[in-house]
């Protein structure tokens, strides 16, 4: 059943290329504008390197919102979610398949942003890009979990475009801080991430919030069945 | 009647009792009386009972409202968490009303903590804001409860979906609070100006300690009274709409 739902979500995604284009376009725009603004005030090349973690994660936050808000909107259109749940499909599996697709797309978006930052902010070595992508893969788990859950919450109401960032961003501040700390460490030359506290913090954050989101999604979707 | 239905019937009767209690004379007269007396006594001690602080002068008296509000914020967040869990488990509207009241009140109290802290901080340290752990964690907490309040206000009518979504957000936000407080302390530190603990940095005079304890108690009981009033209001609104 999970793989059927995954296939369904993949098909929905493939039929909305505008959303994917918007997310990647927004990522480029955020990165370029950040680079332009900082260069304009006379920030040196060396200082720009220190700004890379902040710019990467800021662009990541803004651009991934397009993917998250659209994911649940498609489900709610024509009451498709209610129809799916009324057929007896497990709410947890519906949520987890949506989470998987969001995670995959957001991780690819993260790699794209890292490469764009290497181009427009400060050049990065291949090893640094790979390590930053590894951090992105880990952080995307917790971010996708909370984001998908809150997209489910906010998707039911008009004005979801402003509601989702308003309720999502305060919740992921610890994850954001840990990701920036890890990224800064990588760019400073410290590659021994596994023993690093902030890296372990991201891992634990993912563990707690993926489990919590999965558990709470069942309760949330039970309100949809009524 | 099955065992589960019997249990639900008993719980439902208890919750109706609880609803009646909120409109009983005890809550309608006794609680406001206790609140009024506590607030008056606390204000007497804060404004008249304790002398001006040696360095900061009269502005230091904001400290009592600041600390009292901070304690009340954590109390109302605990109520928000428990009420949200109870609502998701039982679907009884009383818990949703209590959660909504707690969320709104914690937003107001967190705003009071930040505003009094900013004014007192500027007087004491000549800065409006510093990126210190305690200030940052309260700011993030304020953002969390603001998000909850915005969600509750986003729809004119409280549908079941909105209530369920709000309960989920309340639980996730409350769980986030200890994570935020812990992780912020581990971030790169600026020289901390905010007092770390009352017992280790001042308030050696017993008058100050008594005033502080009275202020904390008064704020807590005031928060309880406001919770009861707002929850009653929401319950009555629901009855009228039904």
Contacts between the chains, C-beta under 8 A, distances in Angstrom:
chain1	res1	chain2	res2	distance
A	146	B	172	7.0
A	149	B	168	6.8
A	149	B	172	7.4
A	150	B	169	7.1
A	152	B	165	7.5
A	153	B	151	7.1
A	153	B	165	3.6
A	153	B	166	7.9
A	153	B	168	6.0
A	153	B	169	6.1
A	154	B	151	7.4
A	154	B	154	8.0
A	154	B	165	7.5
A	156	B	159	7.8
A	156	B	161	5.0
A	156	B	162	7.1
A	156	B	165	6.9
A	157	B	154	5.1
A	157	B	155	5.3
A	157	B	162	7.3
A	159	B	154	6.4
A	163	B	150	6.9
A	163	B	151	6.7
A	163	B	154	5.7
A	166	B	146	7.8
A	166	B	147	5.5
A	166	B	150	5.4
A	167	B	147	4.1
A	167	B	148	7.7
A	167	B	150	7.0
A	167	B	151	5.7
A	167	B	169	6.1
A	169	B	143	7.6
A	170	B	140	6.1
A	170	B	143	3.6
A	170	B	144	4.7
A	170	B	146	7.6
A	170	B	147	5.4
A	170	B	173	7.8
A	170	B	176	8.0
A	171	B	144	6.8
A	171	B	147	7.6
A	171	B	172	6.2
A	171	B	173	6.8
A	171	B	176	5.7
A	173	B	140	5.3
A	173	B	143	7.7
A	173	B	180	6.8
A	174	B	176	7.4
A	174	B	179	5.3
A	174	B	180	5.7
A	174	B	183	4.4
A	174	B	184	7.9
A	177	B	183	6.4
A	177	B	184	7.8
A	177	B	187	6.2
A	178	B	183	7.0
A	181	B	187	7.7
A	197	B	186	7.1
A	201	B	183	6.7
A	205	B	179	7.3
A	208	B	175	7.8
A	209	B	172	7.7
A	212	B	171	7.9
A	212	B	172	6.8
A	212	B	175	6.9
A	213	B	172	7.9
A	216	B	88	7.8
A	216	B	168	4.9
A	216	B	171	6.6
A	216	B	172	7.2
A	219	B	88	4.8
A	219	B	164	6.6
A	219	B	167	7.8
A	219	B	168	6.9
A	220	B	164	5.4
A	220	B	165	6.5
A	220	B	168	5.4
A	222	B	164	7.6
A	223	B	160	5.0
A	223	B	161	5.0
A	223	B	163	7.6
A	223	B	164	3.8
A	223	B	165	7.8
A	224	B	161	6.6
A	226	B	160	5.7
